[in-house]
């Protein structure tokens, strides 16, 4: 790498150029506002409204150009174009809500109607503009594909002002937007003006969409609204934290994407920003602390090990009961072959589970014999606890869910491994197990068998 390349790299990374600083500031503020506003929209299950809304702005931009070109001779005034986009964006949102609320058309169909009709009308108007005397210099294609490199200081100020207003509204109406996102029926039942709140939320999204047209274009602005929020969902379950993480991902993607676009020619900033936002989403989906694939895989692996461990100890405990050797665990050794008959174990898996239990001091070799095991005192204590919880849940299902004793074992197996102390205490209270002084309830299967055919178990 020669000196000129290093100097160019340092110039971009250190933001020495005024235009680079303007573009970075504008796109970062846009990414921050889009991340926050998009979070509410994602939780409101209206992710595709942003797509319809962005397409609805195209005829607004084209019509504003035509009007300004006839009135002033210059149709490229950014403020007028953004006003036209905002008006048509709000009209598009209003059309979606109107179709959904006053007709039998579902929201997804309303979105498709507004999106396609708006974009079609925009393309027609752009065709008319090309036939105007100034149409060849209209430059409206940047509103479709985005052109962040052409951003001026005034444009960055508009984006910054809009971002400030959006963030202020989201902070002031956080409680209202939160309840609207999670339980609109509850908010309506409490007398909240859900219709107006919904419209205000869509207005906030419209504002972000409109000011983002020049930076990333109407096709890609939906990505800045949705991807950061979707990525943040993998890191937290708390709304406030999700808003912060989404805003940081949006601003960070804009920063990295803009710098990379400045380093390499012919790379449009809007597309690069979206690519890095998608990379942040992929990383979050893989290693996110709340629902990432890696975290979920590890949790599933731990659960499988816990289930296998508990099944082994309960099987050994029940075998001890059958042999009437509960008080003498050392005198009732069990071979691997005997344990394999109690469940659908495979030989290698059973050996791994036994090895793990031995490392925890719950199993020991019986008389030093290879392949023969017995429960230690600690193992017997743990096995009694596991068997007790299992039978408490079985008795609860038989008593309150009217499940036959012959079928209850499978249902109990699905829940017993996640029973906490509070739930166990509640089960004992309901079944009065403590009052009877019974630490490990008797097996309901044996009770049903003792009752005989046609009789109810006690």
N, C-alpha and C positions, 0 to 999 in steps of 0.2 A: 504494500500500500504506500503510494508516494505521498509527498508532502501536501500536494494540492488536494488530494482526496481526504487526507486527515484534517486539513483546514476546513474543507466543505462540511465534513462530519461534525467538527466542533462548532462550526457556525450554526448548523441546524439544531444540534442538541442543546446548545447554550442559548438558543433563541435570540441570536444577535440581530436578525433582520426584523424590521418593524412589521412587515406583512406576515411573517411567520408567527410573531407574537399575537397579532390580531386574529389570525385564523385559529391558533391554539386556544386563545381565550374564548372566542365565540363558540367553537365546537365543544369545549369542555363545559361551558355553561349550558349549552344545549343538551349535552349528554346527562348532566346532573338533573336538569328539570325533567327531561324525558324519563329518566330512571325513576324519579319520585312519582310523577303523574302516572306512569305506566304501571306502577305497583298496584294502585287502587283499581285501575282498569283490569289488570290481570285477575285480581281477587274478586272483582265484580263479574267475572266470566264474560268480559266483553272485549277480548283481545282483538277480534277481527273488526270491531268498530273503527279502530284506528286506521285500518287498511281502507275501509270504505270512506272514511273521512278524508284521508289523504288524496284519494282519487277524486273526491267531490270538490277539492280545491282547484283542480285543473281548469274547469270551465270558468271559475271565478277569476283566475289569473288571466285567461284569454280574453274574457269579456271586459275586464278592467283595462287591458291594453287597448282594446278597440275603442272604448269610451275615451280614454285619455288621448289617444292618437287623433281622434276627431275633434276634441275640445282644445287641446293644447299643442298638437302636432308632435308631442313626445310621449310615447306610450310606455317608456321603460323606467318610469319613476317607481322605485322599489316600494315606497310607502303605499302608493295607490294599488300596486299589484298585490301586496300583502293584505290590504283591506278587502280587495275583491276575493282573495282566497279565504279570508276569515268569514266573510258573509256567506259564501257558498258552502264552506265547511259547516257552519252552524245550520244552514238550510238542509244539508245532507243528514246531519244528526237528527234534526227535527223530523225529516222525512222518515228516517228509520223508526224513531219512537212513535210517530203517527201511524205508520203502517202496522206496527206491532200491536199498538193499543186499541185501534179502532177497527181492525179487520181480523180475520181468522188466519192471516199469514203469520208464520213463526218468524222469530228474530233472524235466524240464519238466512231465510229466503228474503227478508227485507234487506239484509246486508248485501246479498247478491244483486238485488234489483237496483239499489242505490249506487253500488259500486260500478256496475256495468253501464248503467244509463249515464252516470256522471262522466265516466271516462270517455264514453262514446261522444257525448256532447262536447267535451273538451277537445277531442281530436277533430271534430267538425269545425269548431271555432278556430283551432290552429290552422286548419286548411284555408279558412277564409282570410286569416291574417297573412298567410303567405302570398295572397293575391293583392294585398294592399301595397301602396307605393313604398311604405317603410317596413313591409313584412319581412324582407330578406335580412334586415338588421334587428329583428325582434329579439333574438337570443333567448326565447322562452324555453328552449330545450333544457337549459340548466335547471329549471324548476322540476323537470321530470327525472333527470339523472343526477342533479346536484353539481355544484361547482364551488367548493369551499375556497379554492385558491383565489377566486375573484372577490372574496369577502373584503369589504372596506371597514374602516373604523366605525363608521356610522351603523353599518349592519351589525357589527359586534355589540354596539351599544343597545340596539333594538333587541337583540337576543338576550343580552344581560338584563335589560329592564324587564323583559317578559319572564325570564327565569326567576327574577326576584319576586315578581307578582305571583307567579305560580307557586313558588316555595312558601311565600307568605300565606296565600290562601290555603294551601295544604296544611300548614301548621295551625292556622286559625280554625279550620274545619276538620281537624284530624278525627275528632270523636264522631262527627256526623258521617264523614266519608268511611270511617272504619265500620260503623254499624250498617251502613248501606252496602258495604262490600261483603259482609259476612252474613247478615240476616235482615234482608229488606222487609220481609213479612213482619218481623218483630217491630222494626222501626215504624212501619205503617200502622200496626196495631197500637203503638204508643202515641199515635197522632202526629208523627213527624212529617214534614212536607217532602216526602220521598221523591215526588215528581220534580220539584224545583231543585232538590239536592242532586238528583240524577242529571238534570240539565246543566247545573253548575259544574259538576264533575266533567261532563262532556265538553263544556266550554273551556275548561282548563286544558284538556287534551287537545282541543282544537287550537288553542293558542300555541302550544308546543309544536303541533304539526305545522302550523303556518310559518312560524319563524324558522323551522328547520328545513323548509323547502329548498332554500338556496344552498344550504350546507350539504345535505345528503339526498335531496330530491324526494318527490312524493312517493316513489316506489320503495325507497329504503328507509323512510322515516319510521315506518311501522316497526322496523327491526330495533331501532333505538328505544321505542316505547315498550317493547315486549321482552327482548332478549335479556337486558339487565335485570328486570324484575323476575323473570323465570330463573335466571342464574342465582339470584339472591335467595330464592325459595329453597335452594339446597343447603343454605348455610344457617338458617335460623327459622324458628317457628313464631317469633315475636314480631308484630307488625312494625313497631318503631325501629327495631334493628334491621328489619328487611328493607325499610325505606332508606336507611343509611347505606346499607350494603349495595342496594340497587343504584343509588345515586353515585356511589364511588365507582362501581363497575362501569356505569355509563360515562362518567367523566374520564376514567382511566382509559377506556377504549377509545374515546375521542382524542385524548392526548397522544397515545401511542400510534393510532391510525394516522393522525395528522403529521406527526414527525416522520413516520415511514413514507408517507406520500410525498413529503418535502425532500426526502433523501433520494427517492427514485422517480425519475421522470415517467410521465404517462400513466401514473397510478392515481386514479381519482380518489380524493380524500374520503368521500362518503362511502364508497365501496370498501376501502381499506378499514375504515372505522367499524363497519358492520362485520367484516371478517374477524377483526380482533374481538369484537363483542361475542361473536359465535365461538371463538376460541375460549373466552372466559366462561361461556356457558358449558362447553364440553368439559373443561377442567372442573367446574363446579359439580356437574353431573357425575363426574368420576370420583372425586375425593371430598365432596361437600359433607360437612359435619352432620347435616340433617337430611338424610335421604340419598347421599351419594352412593354410587354403585359399589365402591370399595367398602365404605362403611356398612352398608346393608349386607354385603357379602360376609364381612367379618362378624357382624351381629348374628347372621343366620348360622354361621359356622359355630359360634359360641353356643347358640341355642341348641343345635344338634348335639353338641358334646354334653351339654347339661341334661338334655332329655335322655341320652344314652346312659349317662352316669346314674340318673335317678331310676331308670328302668332296671339297671343291673342291681342296685341296692335293694329295690323293692322286690325283685324276683328272688333274691337270696333270703330276704326277710320272710317272704311267704313260704319259701321252701323250709325254713326253720320252723315256722308255725305248723306246717304239715307234719314234720318229723317230731313235733312236741319237744323241741330242743331250744326254746326261746332263751332260757336262762343259761345255756351252755353252748355259746357259739363255736367254741373251739372243738367241741366233740361232734360237730356236724359239718365236716368238710364237703366241698362241692367241686366236682370236676367240670372242666370246660364242656364236655359232652352233655352233662346233666343240665348245665345252664343254657346250652344251645337249644334244648328241648322246650324251655320256658318261653322263648320268643323266637322270632324269625331272624336270629343273629347269623351273620357270616363269621366263619372262623377268624379271619384276620381282624375284622372290626371288633369282635368280642375281646380278642387279645389286646387291642389298643385301649379299649375301655377299662379292662382289668389293670393294665399297666398304669393308666392315669390314676385309678383309684388307689393302687398300691403306693404311688408316689405321694399321695395325700395322706397316707397312713390309715386308710379305711379297710384295706385288705392285707392279708398276710398268707404266706404259704402254710398249708396244713402239714405240720410235722416235717417241714422241709421238702415235701414231695413236689416234684415238678408237675404242673398242670392241675393241682388241687389247692383250693383256696377256702378261707373262712373269714368272717367279719371280725375285725378287731373291736375293742370296746367302743372306740370312736366311730367305727363303721356301723356297729349295731345301733348306736344312738342316732346317727344320721339316717339309717335305714328305717328306724321306727318313726322318725319325724316324717319322712317321705311317705311311708305307708299310711300313716295317720291322716296326712293331708289328702291323699288320694281317696281314702274311704270316707272322709268327711264330705268331699265333693260328690262321691257316689251316693251317699245317704241323702244329700240335699237334692240331687236329681231325682232319686226315687220318691222322696217325700213331697217335693214341691213341683217337679216337672212331670211327674207321672210316667217316668221311664221304667221299663221293666228291668229287674235286676240282671236278666240274662243279656241285656243290651247296654247296660250302663257303663261297662268298663271302657269301651271305645270312646264314649262321650267324655268320660272323666279324663282319659289320656290327653285329650285336646286342650285342656285348661289347667290341669293340676300343676304344670311346670311353671306357671306364672302367678300362682297364688301368693299374695303377700301376707305378712303377719296380721294386718288389719282384717283382710278377708277371712283368714283362718279363724280369728277370734270371733268374727261375726257368724261364721258357720257353726262354731261350737255353741254360741249363744242360741242360735235358732234351733239347733238339734239337742240342746241341753246336754252336751257331752261332758262338760265339766261337772255338772251337777251329779252325774252318775259316777264321777271319779274314774272315767275311762280315758286313758291317755291315747291308746290306739283302738279305735272302734273295731268291732268284729267285722269280718268281710260280709257284705250283704249277699254275696253269691252263696256262701255257706248257709246263711240264714234262710235264703229262699229254698235251698236244697233240703234243709232240715224240715221246712214247713210241709214239704210233700206236694204232690200234684193237686191242683185245685184248691190249695189253701193259701192264705195270705201270710207272708212272712211277718213276724212281730216287729 
